Amino acid sequence: MAASNSHVYVIAESGFFTEERLPIPTLTVHVNVVRRYRCDTDDTNYVLDYNSRHHFNHPFHLFGSSQPEPNRDAVVAAMLSALRIPFPLENLYGKDPRRFNGDGTFMVTPLDGLDAMVRMISGVAGQVVRVGSASGRTSASMRVVIENRVEAPLRFIELLRRSRELDPEELS
């Protein structure tokens, strides 16, 4: 597949705060890594090729306002490096699930490389921790989705779909 037909969309958003009282205030980061092949002639025709979920727990203090930004970024970079991401992190776009374009689609912003992606995730983590700390919570979560969408010819989509029907265990 040509790289120009592949885009990676990154969503980082606040999850939820629980009433659970933990001895060490903890941020749980839920990460979902996805790759979808979409037909280049039909937007509704796609195949999910890869889907993995990961959970990371980090103490609040790693993302608190007393931590310099490079330290928070290093925590996120280490977390991302622990993931198996089966596609290049190129053609990156930040997707904001709270902001919409006029046509009802999520607003996307180009990200200038991996460092920008890390800063985006780190910024949301810092915000979640600040809100949680200010309200006296000791447990918070956030969600990160890294989704690769690849345009492909219909023939490729059909072959991939047939291979999945033969071996459904391929989807992890």
Number of C-alpha atoms within 10 A of each C-alpha: 10 8 11 10 13 23 19 23 24 24 21 24 23 17 16 13 18 12 10 11 12 10 8 12 20 22 26 19 24 17 21 18 20 21 22 19 23 23 20 16 11 11 9 9 13 21 18 16 16 18 16 14 13 14 14 12 15 17 15 23 18 21 26 18 14 8 12 11 16 11 13 22 23 15 16 23 18 11 18 13 10 10 14 10 18 11 14 12 17 17 18 24 22 22 23 17 13 8 12 13 9 8 7 8 12 15 16 18 13 14 21 13 13 14 11 16 25 20 19 19 24 23 19 19 29 21 17 24 30 18 14 22 17 9 10 12 19 21 24 25 23 21 19 22 18 23 23 26 19 21 24 19 14 17 10 15 21 15 11 17 18 12 12 16 11 10 10 11 8 12 11 9
